[in-house]
């Protein structure tokens, strides 16, 4: 046991650098992806077929393509078209697209959960469509969508482990490098798994608590 702890203490600084990078790429992809997801949700919900069908195609492509394929496509495929991104930004763009595709459906579900009477009441008091969306529909929709959005964020943090396939030196990549040099794969991967769990387990409990807290107001 003492030997295991000694190895973990020796490896932790290197793994911590990868952990921070994993958090950074996750944060960037979530910020970009949720904003794009909101736009796609509005596009899919639009009455105009000119907006609805292109948005639907973008969403379904993103949902139907594995994140690993998106990573490979952006990092290895785009350079053949003259666009080369660093490993970090390739990971951020690919995961942002994946995030946008899935969160658009979460947000759209939140929008559809808002009672139609809310829009009718807004029209009665003279609000236009944009103001109704900004001040009436979206605040309620995002409240409904918040727990599943946070749950999806946890999944995207876990999915950042796929970035080792494009040479991003995140947590799994650094753990694999340590394992290759020391042949202590089991101990180092165990430590990496514990570092993921240290974030994901409390976050999952927090999301569950938030769902319980918001449930009464949603059904009121």
C-alpha angles and dihedrals in degrees: 000000000000090000091053092050091048091054092047092052090050093049099040099084091054093045090047090060089054091045091054091049090050089053092048096051090045092051094049093046091049094050093048094039098049092049091050090043090056091052091048091048090054090046094051090047093049120115092222113089088209088068100030102055099046090047090049091051091051091049096048093047090052094047094044097049118078115241090238091058091048090052092050092045095051097042101038103018105047094057088066086061092050099262116112122182130185117253090257096052093040088055092045093050095046094046091043090057091049090048092049093052095052099036091050088065091046091051092043089054089052091051092050090049091064109096116253088231089071091064092044091051090049090052090051092056091048104258116150122226095266094050091045089054094046101043105025114022106033098047090054094040094051090048089057092043097046100090095049090044090055091046090052090050089060090052091051091052088055090045089057085077087076089068090083085080091069095046096258105154095229127141100289092043092053092045090052091049091052090048091051093052098042102026086226094124098149097053096044094045089048090055091047090050091051090052090054091046091050088066103030101046097054090040091053091051089048092052091050090051091048091051090054091047094051097040097083093051091047092055096039 
